[in-house]
Every structure is written in structure tokens, then in C-alpha cells.
Amino acid sequence: MRKITLLLLFVLTSLTLYPQQPKTYSSSEIYHAVQKLNFLGTALYLAAHPDDENTRMISYLSNEVHARTAYLSLTRGDGGQNLIGTELRELLGVIRTEELLSARRIDGGEQLFSRANDFGFSKHPDETLNIWNKDSVLADVVRAIRKFRPDVIINRFDHRTPGTTHGHHTTSAMLSVEAFDLAGNSNSYPGQLTSFSTWQPRRLFFNTSWWFYGSEEKFRKANKDNLVSVDMGGYYPALGKSNGEIAALSRSQHRSQGFGSSGSRGSETEYLELLKGDMPENNNIFDGINTTWSRLEGTEEIAKLLKSVEHHFNFKDPSEHIPQLIKAYTLIQKLEDNYWKSVKTKELKEIIQACAGLYLEAVAPTPRATPGSSLKLQIEAINRSNADITLNSIEIAPSGTVENASAKLDYNKEKRFELTTKIPDTPNYTAPYWLMQKGTLGMYRAEQQFIGLPETPDILTANFHVVINGVDIAFRKNIIYKHTDPAGGERYQPFEILPPVTAAIANKVSIFANGPKSIPVTVTAIREQINGTVTLNVPDGWNVSPESYPVHTEKKGAEKTVLFKVTPPEDESEGLITPVVHINGDTYNKELMEISYDHIPTQSVLLPSEAKVVRLNIDKAGKSVGYITGAGDKVPESLKQIGYDVTFLDADHISASALARYDAVVIGIRAYNVLESLHTAQPALLNYVKEGGTLIVQYNTVGRRSELDVMPPYPLRVSRDRVTDENAAVEFIDETHPLLNSPNKITSQDFEGWVQERGLYFPDKWAGEYTPVLSMHDKGEKAKEGSLLVAPYGKGYYIYTGLSFFRELPAGVPGAFKLFANMLSVGKEAGDKHN
């Protein structure tokens, strides 16, 4: 996963940087890094999703304790909702991955993942592990422990309470408890031991709080002999922030989930319950664990050198410490413990470079290139200290191109070089590795070397071989692209390697009635001079013409759109169509998608190019629909697919006269959660219903300790009831109800093929004016009848539904289209056949 445009990113020194810009350090930040260099302890925080992590704890461990700290999120949050846009599933997972990385850049932690796919809300670990591959996810947790080697592990959730919270939450804790012992057992996942050693953590904690006890009063009365209490409210003068302020800034990166937080100051106590290992004393979770250099043999001189740097740090001129740091570097290279040798070498190299003000950069002339192409790089090197530094050579890997510079870097004298290299002619692309192959509902696929990584490592790197005070040190830098924006100045973005062409079908679902449709396929050239053909594969029983189109482009970025005539079979049918570009015997079938928000780097994502086609007989009454967007969904585009004229309405400017022209008005998901102005507009909306309109309100969320007023015409209470099994049986409470019969006959078959869930946040209480239409429930639960409620109001109809149409319509589920058309048609004359 690569970033191709830049954004402002807050850093602790209050400097304004862009994510791809080379990181520079203030003296205070260098000193803070030296403190971490002298702590040899590791902590792993573990939970299920992005935003599950306790950023106060991660910031405390990283910035107060100075431990190497990571957050292992089992999933990338693919199954959640998106408060800032319409991206769902894989694309939402990409957004939330980047939000986690932005959070870690602020709180000082690292980020890890498993291959588990967030398939949506789960009520019980049994369901979760039935969909996830338990052995694979457990193997990933064991792998993370063996690779990261934590002394302490902290679970966000309680493994002993299945069925009381999200099944993913409890499962994450259960797998952590199991992996705690397996990681140290050589008989468990022995294949991992070719790359890692067994590792036994010292302690396992559960990050508990009063919430897990039911109330603050119950927590005050509870026995706390097995709890460690930690004050998270410290202030870090070197960073200019309190722990609570850093944690809030980190937490606020989860914008797609609406988790903006205010900073806090002063003491804040967190509690850790010991689950495994020995009880520490003095509320120190690393008590009894040697976290000094003496935990490694032969480090007395290293410790003496680095402690001297810390105790006598020169904030005015950190370069004074380079001789000591270089000496420590040479000694660390002799260590037998490869884990700490690797970790501390990386940290120390960053500190040495920062102390020297050593700037090393390799810039590509373009942001994108293709395998096999040549690339002319601009190299810059400058030493902004009095240290004795020589740039021996620059090597481009894996191309093997070497520039023997042999250039002495005098104080503040810039050196520039030009280096031409060739990108390897292999189909390796800078795209999210977990999306390059099709996975399952519960698991992503990944090559072994990528498992656990947050992103795909850069394919092309520049290795600067430098001699500092007579010692050879190699600094690896990613190739970047930069340009000057007239309004914003210097802008950095990564250099990407992409396939020569991509192909895309704009509409991911096409609904066919009685005739053929023209399907546009857009081919985009990533390189110059594309000559080939494009074909369109269709399901059995479908026909396409012509068989192929020639494709010729001259310039990079050129697009060509061709129209294929696709004819459906006579009977109802559904399947996938896939465009394929053929060039010199090679085939290309990926679509390039970009995600752009101002709080994360813009993302380029390669996904299999495909679209769903559905042969569907569907009737509708009415034509025009007004749509009020809430948290963002693709329902409006889906309604256009079945022939509705959809107009987006602004909740700030709604009037009775403006609504009168619509046959129905639909309110998007979570609109009452995110649009304050909707409450002001509610009288006009209800008057519209009273005068004969149809108002459809889709699901809104409600908190555990709060209620939500969606201002309905008659009382109803939105609850947390949901049906997570997309295959759960659906019963019709009244088979004669118009919503089940007009203009489309709804049968049990129309609830087949649903994705992720039936629905969520169903009302659990409602006035007698409402008629419940459907009954459903998950295994072992009582029937829930609040998924679809209809109430006549004046001359019109008010409908509240928690059914997940926002997932089903973009997924092309035929029955969902028919049922939604019936809701839009209620009270109207049928007969407007969709073509």
C-alpha cells in the first residue's frame, strides 16, 4: 500500500511535515530517542480492530516507560462503517490501516496485523472462529510474539466473557491467552522456527476498567489484589505534551469511525489484571525484567557509552555525541543476540543520522513507473555537522545499480548525483499485499514474508553506504517523488511501481431487465506506448460483442473507454464480468483505485477488476427519489441502477415545497448520528409524509448508555438488536402485507445471497401505529421483529429499517433490490417496469 499525495501531519514538536517527507528530529526528540535506546524491554498490546487500542497505554509504554511497543490488531476493520465516505469492505480496511499508522506515528508505537478479515459484527467467539480460520489466526498471533518478542502482553478485552461483547473482541483475547504459552513451545508451528526463535513472554495482562465490572461503584468495591494500577497522566517536557494529549491526538486519527478526542491533563489511572506470569511489585509491569543493557552479555561498554550520552546530552549541539554513538554502533554489531542487535542498530542509526543532520535522498522524476522501465534518479546528500563523513557509494536495490561516489561530505556542502537504473522486469507492484490475491470471507491471503506487516514494503530502495568517523554504515532510503506546488510548496509522495495498464468498469453492479446494456470499460495507461487488445469475460449464458477492441495509447495516464454490448439470458441470472487487457502475450486484469482524505496519505489500491451483472425482473411505482446522505453509502447509485431519478438533498435547506416533487425521500445510514441539521428539518419531512409522501429512514446507531431520537411520527426506540448471520431464516409476519407483494412478490428466496449481515440497530419497542413486516434472529436468540417497520401517517407512509441495504444493494443482491423497490412504491400505483 503506497501513498501518492501528501497531507499535513501533526508531530510532537508542532512542526508541519508531510508523511513522505524525510523525518527530521529536534534536539529534544533526539534525546527522547536516546532514552528509548537505553531501555531493552518490549510490550505488545493486542485487540481485534483499528480503534480498539488504548492509545493512553501505548503512549505511556512508548514515551514514559520507553519500551518498544506495538499494537497487534487482528483485523484491518474492513467490516465497519465509514463516517467520512462511501468506501466499504476492502477499501475501508485500507483507510483504517492508514489511520492506525497515523496514530502510531503520534504515540510512538509500531503496528502489526494478522490475516483475519473483519467480516462484520459477530455475537460470539464460536461464530467468529467458524468464519476465521482459527489455526491461521492463532499462528499469526504466535508469529507476532516470536518476531516482536514482547516481555509483556496486554489484552484489550476479557477472554472469559464470550457472548457479552463483539465476538471478535473476545476472540482476540482468547487467542492471546492461548498464544502466550504456544509461542515458547517448539512443537507449536515449527515451520516458523526457520525465521524466528521460540519466545516466552513474562506476563500477560488484561487492561480492565470499571466498565467491565458493570459500574464504577462495583469496581470500587471489587478486590484489586490481582490488579496493577498505572498513572497514565504524565507530562513529557522533551515532547511538550502530556500523555493524555498525545493519546487524544493518536485516537483522533480514527476519523472514519468518528473517534475525535480531546486531550487530557493530570493523573489518569489505568488498571491491568494479571492473567499469566508473576505479579509485579510497585505497579511496575516490567518489575523483575532486566530492561538494561546488562540483559545481554558483553554490553558493559555499550551501556557506559550510551548512558553517558543520555546523562550529558548536548541539546545545543547533539553532533558532539557522534564519536560515542559510532563506538556503540561498532560494539552492537558484535552482539550475538540478533533480535536486540537488529532493533538497537536501527534505532542507533536513526539517532546518528539525526545528530549529524545527515540528509540522504533519492528522487524519481515521476511518481509512477512500470516493471522493466528505466529510471533516472536524482541523488542528494548533505552533512550538516562537523562530523567526518564520506559517501562511498549509492546502490539501488534490487536493480543492482551502483554509483561509486567517493565524496567527502564537508559541513553544509550539498552533493548531487544523477543515477540511471532499471526497474526489475517482474510483476511486483506497490499495492496492498493482502488484496493481491482473493481470500475468503474470514481470511486474507499473504505471502509468508509479508504476514503481520502493515503495508507492502517498497520494492525499490536506495542504499547509501557512508563512512562516519572511519566506520561504514549503510542507510536505506525509499525512492520518493517530489514536486513544488505553487500554493503549498514542496510536496513529497512515494514512487510507485504499477502494471503497464489497468482496466475498470465504473458500475460495480449492473441490473438487466429485458434487453442488453452497453458496459463501458476504461483502460488506463501507466506507461507510454500501449498497444494491445481488451476483452470482456462474461458468465455462462451471457453474450458479449464485439469479442475484443484494439487499445492504443501514446502517453502516460492516457485513458481509452470502449463499450461492450452485454446481453443477458432470458431467465434471472447473476455473475461476474471481468475486463482483460492483452499486451504481447501478457494479460492484465487489475483496477487501480485511489482513496484521498486529508488525514491520511492518498492510497493507490490494485484490486481484481470485476463487476456484478444481474438479470432481474423488477417492477416499481414512482420515479423520483430525494436522498439525504448520512455517514456515506452507495444506495443512491444502486437506486439509479433500477431506474430511479435520485437527487441529493441538503439537510440544511429542506422545505415542504422542495420535497413535494419527490415520490419518496430516503435518509441515509446514521444520518441522525452525524447531521445535527436533520433535527431541524424533521417537521418538514414529517409534513411531507402527512401530505402523501413516503419517507424511508435507514439504520442509526445507539450507544450502550444512551438513546437516540430519530424524531419519528410515532414513538419507537432504536436498540442495539441486530442479526449478524446473513443466512438467518427470515419469516414473514403478515404474508399479505403490501411491502411483500407490491409491485414485486417477495419470497424467502429473496433473502438468499445476502452479505455480511441481515441488519443492525433494530428498534425493540414501537407504537401500535407501526406494523412489523419481518421476523429473524441469530442462532440461540429470540425472534426480532424490528428490522422493518411501516406506519401510515396522514396520506403517506413512514418506514424505519435496520436491514443492511447499504451493503446489499452495492453487492447486487437481487432480493434486496426488490424489497427496496417495494418500500419506495408503497401507496403508489405499480406498473413502471424497469428497463
N, C-alpha and C positions, 0 to 999 in steps of 0.2 A: 504494500500500500504506500503510494507516494503522494507528496504534497506538491501542487503545481502553482498555487498562488499563495500570497503571504498575507498575514494579518498581524495586528498589534498583539503582543503577548506581554502581560504583566510579569515582571521579575521582581525579586525581593528587594533589589536595590532601587526600585522605582525607575529604572531605565526603560526606555521603549525599544524593544527588539522585535524582530520578526523570527518565526520559528526556524527558518532555514539559515538565518544569518549566523555566522560562526560565533559561538558563545565567548564573551569576554567576561573577565572577573574584576571586581573591585578588590582592594586590599582586604576589606572585611570578609568578602566571600572566599578569598584565598585562605585566610586564617580559619574560617569555618571549615573549609575542606581539609586543612591540616589537622584540625581536631578530629574529624572523621577518620583521617588516615591513621591516627593513633588508637583507634578503637577496633578491636578484632572480634566483633560479635555480629550475629545475623538474626533477623526476625522476619517471619513470614505471616502476613495477615491473609485470611482465607474466607471467601464467601462465594456467592453464586453469580452475581450480576454486577455490571457497572452501576455505581451509586449505592451499592450495599456497603462499601467500605467505610470505616470510621476514619475520616481524614484527620481528626484530632489525634487519634492514636498513631497513625502513620507519621504525621508531622512530629509528634513527640518522640517517637523512636528514632527518627532520622535526625532531628535537629537538637533535641535535648540529650538523648542517650548517645547519639552519634552512631547508631548501629546501621549496618547495611540492611535496608528494609525493602520489602516488596509486597505488593498486593497480588494474590492469585485469584483472579475472577474466573470461575469455571466457564462462564459463557461471555459472549460479547453483547448481550442484551438485545438480540435480534427479535425477540418476541414481544417487546414492549410497545408502547405507543410513542408517538412523536409530537411534541408540543410546538415544534418550530417549523415543520414542513410536512410533506406528503410521503417521504421515504419510509418504507416499512421493510421488515424482514432483513435480507442481507445488507441492503444499503443502510438501514438503521443501525445494524451491527457495526458497520464501518464508522458511522458517525460516533457511536458510543465508545468504540475503541479509541478514536482520536480524542474524545472528551476525557477518557481515563489518562491518556498520555499527557494531555494538557494539565490535568490535575497533578500527576506525578512530577511534572516539571516544576510545579509550585511547591509541593510539600516535601520534595526531596526523595521520594520513594522510587522504586522500579515497578514495572508492570509485567505480569505473566498471565497466561491463559491456558485453558485446556482446549480440547477439540469439541466439547459439548456444545450443542446447538440449543439456544433458548427457543424452545418450540411453543412457548406461551405459558400462561398460568397453570400450575399443577397443584392439586389439593393434597397430595400425599406422596411421600418418597417412593411408594410402590409403583405409582403411576410414572413418576419421573424416571425411575430406573428401568421401567418397562420400555420406555421410549429411548432413553440414552442407552448406550452400551456400557453397562456398569464396569465391566472389566477394563475397557479402554479408558474411561474417565478416571477410574482408580489408578490405572497405570500412569496416566498423565500427572496425577497428584504425586504419586511416588517419584516419578521422574523429576518433578519440580523440586521436591525435597532433596533428592540426591544431587541435583545440579546446583541448587541455591544453598544447600547445607545450613538451614536455619538452626540456631541454638534453641529458639523458642518459636512456637506456632500459636497463633491466636485465631480462634474461630469467631466469626461474627454471630453465628446462630447456635442454638441448643440442639444437640443431636438426640436428645431424649424426649422430644415432644412432637413426634410425627402427627400430621393432621391438624396442627394448630396454626400453621402459617404456610406460606408458599412452599410447595413440595421441593422446589429447587433449593430453598434456603436450608431446610432440614437435611436434605441430601448432601449438601456441601459439607456440613458439619459431620455427618455420619462417615463420609468418605475420608475426611481429615483424620478422624479418630482411628479409622482402620489403617490408613496410610502411615500414621505415626509409628506403628510397630513394623509394618511391612518394609519401610524404607531401609531399615537396618538389617533385614533378613536377606541373605544372599540367594535363598531359594525363591524369592519373590521377584518376578520379572527379571530373570537373569540376563536376558538379552540387553538390558540397559547397562549392564556392568562392563560392556566393551567401551562405553563412553564415560561412565560415571562409576564412582565407588559407592558402596552402601553408606548410609548415614543415619545415625540415630539422634534425633533431637533430644534435648534435655527435658523440656517441659512443653505441655500443651495446655492452653487456657481457653476459656470461653469468655468473651467480652460481654458480660452480663450488665444489667441495669434494672432499675425499678420496674421498667416496662414488662420485663419477663416475669416479674412477681405479681403482676396484676394491678398494683397501685403503689404509690410512694409510701403509704402507711405500712403496707405489708412488707415492703423492703426494709423499712426502718426497724421493724420487729424481727426480721429474719436473722438467723445465725450467720455470722460472717467470718467464722474461723477459717473457712477454706477460700476466702476472698483476699486478693491483693488490691489495695486501693492506691491509685496513682493520681497525683495532681498534674493535670494537663494544661494548667493556666500560665505556664512560664513565659517570660519575655526574653527575647534574644537580641541583645544590643548589636551584635555583629550583623544582624539581618534587619534590624529596625522594626520588627513585628513581634507581636505576641503569638503564642502557639495557636490560640483561638482565631486570630486574624488570618494566619496562614491557612489554617484548616478551612475557614469560610471561603477564602479565595479559591482553594482547591475544590471544595464542594460545589462552588458556583459554576464550575466548568460543565456540570451535567445539565446543560440548558435544555436538551431535548426531553428531559424528564421534569423540568421546572423546579430545579433544586437550588435556585439562587439563595445564598445565605448571608447573613450579617455577621461581621466579625465580633468576637467577644474578647473581653479583657478581664483579668482577675482569675482567681483559683477556680478550677473545674475538676471534679473528681470522677475518674472512671474506675470501674471495678472489673477485675479479672478473676474468674473462678478456675482453680487448678483442676484439670481433668486427669492428667497423666504426668509423671515425674515427681520430683521432690519439691516440697513447699519452700519458696524463697523467704529470706528474712528481710526485715526493714523495707517491705514493699518495693523491693528491687527485683524486677523479673529476671535480671541477669546475675542475681546473687549466686555465688559459688561457681560461676562460669568464668574462666580466665579470659578476659577480653583485652588483655595487654599483649604486647609483642612476645612476652615470655611464654605464651601458649604454643609458640613454635620454637624449635631448637635452633640455637646458633643465631639468635636475633638481638643479643645484648647491645652490639654496636649500632644496629639499626634503631633500636629503641632510644639509645642515648642521643643519636643524631637528630631524630625526628622530635623527640621531647624537647630538645634544645631549641629547635626551630619554633615549636609551639610556645615555649615559655619566653623566648626572646624575640618574638616576631616583630619585624620592622614594617610597620604599616606605611611609612613614607616611601620605603624602597624595598619591596619584597625580593627583588633580584639579589639582594645581599645573601640570601639563603641558598642560592643555586649550588654553590660548591657542596654544601651539606646534603642537599637533596640529590645531587648527582651521585655522591658517595653512597647514600642509602639505596639509590636505584641499582647500583652495581652489586651491592650486597643482597638485595632482594632477588636478583637474577640467579643467585646460588641456592635459594631455598629449595628443599625437596618437596614441600607441600605445594602441589601445583595449583590447588584452589586459591590459597591466600597469595601465592606468587602472582597469579593472574589478576586477582581482584586489586591487590595493592599496587601492582605495576601500572594498571590502567589509571588508578586514582593519582598516583605519583606523577605519571607523565602529564596529566592534565594540570597538576599544580606547577610542575617545572615550566610548562609552556606558558601558563598564566604569569608566573613570576618574571619570565623573560619578555613578556609582551610579544611572544613569537607568533606571527600571523602567517599561516600557510593556507594557500587556496588554489584550487584547480577549477577553472571556469569553462564551461562548454559554450559554443556560440549559439546554440539553440536549445530549447527546453526538452526537445524530443528527438530521438533518432531510432533507427531500426537495426536489427542484427545484421552484421556484415558490412555496415557503412563506416566510412572514415570520419574521424573527428579531430578537429584542430583545437587543442586546449590552450588556454592562457594561464600560465603559472605565475603566482605572486608569492614572494617570501620576504619577510622583513623582521629584523630583530630590534626590539625597542628597549634594549637593556645593554649594559656594558659586558655581558657575558661573552665568552669566546665561543662563537657558534659558526659552523661551516655547513652549508648544504651540499652534501656529497652527490646525491642523485635523487631523481623522481622516477618511480616505477608505477606504471598503470597496470593494475590487475583486473581481470585475468588476462588482458591482452598481451602482457609481457613487454610492452614498450618501455624503454629506459632512456632517460636523459641524464647523462653524466655531467652534472652542473659544476661540481668542484668550485663552489662560490663561497667565499668568506662573507658572512653577513655582519657587516660593520654596523655600529649603532645607528639606527633610524635611517639606514640607506636601503631603499627598496630594490629588490632584484626581480626581474621579469624574464620569463622564458616562454617560448612557443613550442608546443609538442604535439605532433600528429600521431594518432593511434587508430587502431581499427577495432570496432566492437566485434566480439566473437560471433560467428555466424551460427548461433544456436537459438532455439525458440525459448529463451528465458526472458521474461517480461517483468517490469516493475509494477506489479499488481498484487492485491491481497492473496497471499498464498492459499488461504483456506477456501477461497472461492474459485480456484483454478480447476478444481475437479468437482463433479457432482457428489454431494454427500447424501445423507439420509435425513429423515425428519429430526432425528435426535443427535446426529454426529456429523461434523465436518471431516473431510479427508485432508491429510497433510503429509508431506514427505518428512521422514524421521528428523532431519536436521532442522526443520522449522518448528516442530512441536513445542509449544509453550511461548514462542516469540510473539510479541505484539504486532510486528509488521514484517514484511518481507525485507531482508537485508538488501542494501544497494548492490547491484550487480557489478558496477564499475567503480573502482576506487583508485585514489592516488596515494601512493606510499612515499612519504618524504623521509629520506634517510639523512639524518642530521647528526653532526658531531658537536657535542656540548662539553666543554672543558675536557676534551680528549676522549669522551665516551660516546659510542654510537647509540643513537636512539631513533627508532622508526615511529613516525606519526602517520596514521592512516586517516585520510580525509575523503568524504564522499564528493563525487563530482557534482557541481552545482551550476545553475544558470542564474545570471543576474542581469538586470537592466535598470535603466533610470526612468522612473515615472515622473512626468513634468509636475504633477501635483504632490506626489508623495516621496520623491527622491529615490534612493537606491532600494531596489526590491530584489529579494532572493527567492529562488524556487529550485527544487531538485531537478536533476537531469533524469529523464525517463527513457527507458528502452521499451518500445511498443511494437506490435506487429506492423507490417507494412500497410495493411488495410484493416479496417473494421467495418462491420455491416450491422445495420439496426433497422428494426421495424418499430415505428413510433407507437402504434397502438398495441399494447400487450395483450389485449383481448379484442377479438372481432366477432360480433354476433351476426350470423347469416339467417335470413328468412327464406324467401322462395327463390332468390336469384344469386348470381355471382357478385363478387366485390373486387374492386381493384385494391391491391395491397402494395403500398409503396415501400420499397427497400432502399435505404440510403447507405451508400458506400463512401467511406471517408478515407482519404489517402494520408498516411502518416509520413510517407517519403515521396520524393519526386518520381515521375515517370512510372505510372502504374498501367500495365497492360494485362488484361485478363478477362474473365467472364464471371457472371454472378448467376447462380441458380437458386431456386426456392424449393426445398423439400416439403411435401405435404403428406398428411396421413393417408392411409389406405382408404379408397373410396372417394377421395377428393381429387380434383383435377386442377392443373395449373398450366397457363400458357402466357408467353411462349416458354419453351424449355429453358432458355438462357438469354442473357443480354451481354453484349460486349461492354467492358469497362475500360476507359482510357482517361487518365488524368495527367497533367503536366506538373502541377505544383503541389508542394506540401500543403495539407489542410484542405485541399480541394474536395468537394462533395459532388456526388452524382446520384440522383434518385431515379429509379426505374419502377415501373408499375407492372406487377404481375396480376393477371386475371385469375382469381381463385374461385372455382365452382364447387359448392358443397354437394353432398349426396342428398337424395330426396328425404331420407329419414333423419331424425335427430341424431347428431353425432358431435363429438368433440375430440380435439387432439392438438398437436403442436406443429407449427410451421417453422422452418429454420432456413435462413439465407446462408449461402456458402459462396465465398469468392475463391476462384481458381486462378493461380498465377504460376506458370511454368511447372506444373505438376504438383504444386503445394496448395493446400486448402486452408482457408481462414474463416472462422465462424464465431468470432468474439465481437461483442458490442462494447464500445467504450462509453462509460457513464461517468459524469463528473458531479461532485457534491460540493457546494460552495456556501459556507456560512462564515460570518465574521469572527467567530470564536474558535474555530479550528482551521487548520490548513485545508485548502481545497483538495479534494481527493479524486484521483483517476482510478476507476474500477473497471476491470475487464470481466465481463460475465458472458456465459454462453448466450448467443443471440437467438432468441426464440420468441414466439408469441402463441397464444392460445386462440384457436378458432372453434366456434360453437355454432352448430346448425341447430336453430331453436325456433319453434313456433311460439310466438308470444303476442298477446293482444294487450292493448292499453286504451284507456279513456283519458281524454285531456291531452294537452300538448306542452304547455309552458310551465316551467318549474323555477321558482326562486330558491336560491341556495345560500344559506348563511354559514360561512366556513367557521369551524371552531378550532380545534387543535391541528387540523390538517388531515385530509383524506382524499381519496380519488373517486369517491362516489359520484361527483358531478360528471367526470369524464365517462364513467360507466353508464350513467343515465343517458348521456348523449348517444351512446352506442345503441340504445334501443329506441332512438328517435325522438327523445325529448329535447326541447329548446330550453337550455339551462342558463339562467342569468345569476351571476354572483351579486348578493345583496350586502350592503354595508350596514351593520347593526347600528351605527351612529346616525344613519339617515333613513330610517324606516317610518313610513306613514301609511295610513289606511288607504289613501288614494293610490300610492305607489304599489301596494300589494294587490289591489283589486284585479290587475291584469293577469295574475297567475292562477293556474288551475290548482296548484299545490305549492306549498312552501316547505322546504326541508331544512332542518337545523343540524349542522354537522356535529361530529363527535366532540364531546367535552366542551361544547360551546359555553354552557353556563359556568364552567370552571374558569374559562380564560377570557370571556368577554363581559366586562362589567356593564357595558352599554346595552347588553341584551336585556337586562332587567328593566331598563328604561323603555325599551322598545316593546316589552311584553304586552302592554294594553293594546297597542296597535295590532299585534299578532293575534291576540285573542279576539279582537273585534273582527279581524279578517275571517276567522273561523266562524264567528257568530253570523256573519253575512253570507256564509256558504262555502268558504274555502276549506282546504284540507291542510292541516299542519302536522308534520311528522317530526318528532323530536328523537334524535338518536342518543345513545347512552352518554351519561355523565358520571363522573366518579364521586364517591363519598368517602370521607375518612373514617377511621375506626372510632373516633371520639367526636365526630361532628356530622351534622346533617347538611343537605344541600336543598335549596329551594329552587326548583325549576319553574315555579310560578304557573302551575297547570290550572286549567279551569275548575277542576275538582281536586280534592286532596289526593295525593299519592306520596309514598315515601320511597325514595331511592335507597337501596340497600347494597350490601356487598355480595349478594347472591349471584352466582354465576354457574354456568355449566361448561366445564373445560374440555369434556370429551366431545370432539367434533362428530363422533359417530353415535352419540347418545340417542336413544329412541325418542321420537317426538310424537306425542299424542295430540289429537285434535279435540279440544274441549267441546266444541259445537261444530260438527262437520258441515252444517248448513250456513255457517257464518259467511257473509259476503266476501271477507278477505280471503277465504279459502276457495271461493267459487267464481268470482267475477273480477275481471274478464277472463282469468285463467284458472282452470281447475288445479288445485294444489293437492298432491298426493304424498304419501310417505317417500316416494322416490325422489321428490324434490328436495329432500334433506340428505341425500346421498352426495358424497364428494365434497362436503364442506371442509374447510381448512382451519386448523389450529384450535377452534373452539366453536360452541354454539352461540354463546353470548356472555355478557358480563354486566354487572351492576344492575340487576333486575330490581324493579320495585317489589317490596314484600308486603306492602299494605296499600290499599287504594279504595276510593269511594265506590258506592254502588253504581254510579253512572258509568263506570268503566266495565268493559267486557273483556275478560282474558280469552285469548284465542288458542294458545298452545300450552302444553304441559311437557316438561322434560326434567331430567335430573341425572346427575352423575351416579356412578355405582355406589350403592350403600347409603344414598341420601333420599330424603323425601322429595316428592314432586314439587317443582317450582312452576308457578303459573304466571309469573310476571314478565315474561320475555316480550310479550306483545299485547299491549292494552289499547283498546279503542273506545272512545266516548263521543257520542253525538253532542254537539254544543251549538245551540242556535240552529242555523241552517247547515252547518258544516260538521267536520269531524276533527277531533284531536287524537293523535296516535303517539304513544310513547313506546319505544322499543329498545331493548338492550341486545337484540340479536346483532351479531358482528357483521353487518352488511359492509362495513368499511374494509373488512378482509375478504369477504365472499365475492363481492362484485368485481373488484380488481383481479381476483383469481379466476373469474369467468365461471362461477358456479351457476348452472342453468336455473336450478330451483330458486336460488336467491333472487335472480332477476325477475322471475315470475311473481314471487311473493311481493317484492318491492313495487312492481308494476301494479299489483292489486291494491296496495296501500295508496299509491298515487291516484288510483282510479276510483276509490271508494266514493259512492254517492253520485257517480257520473255515468253517463251512458257509454257502454262499451262499443267496440266496433272499429277502432282506429288500429288497423293491423300494421305492425312494424315491418318495413321492407328494408 
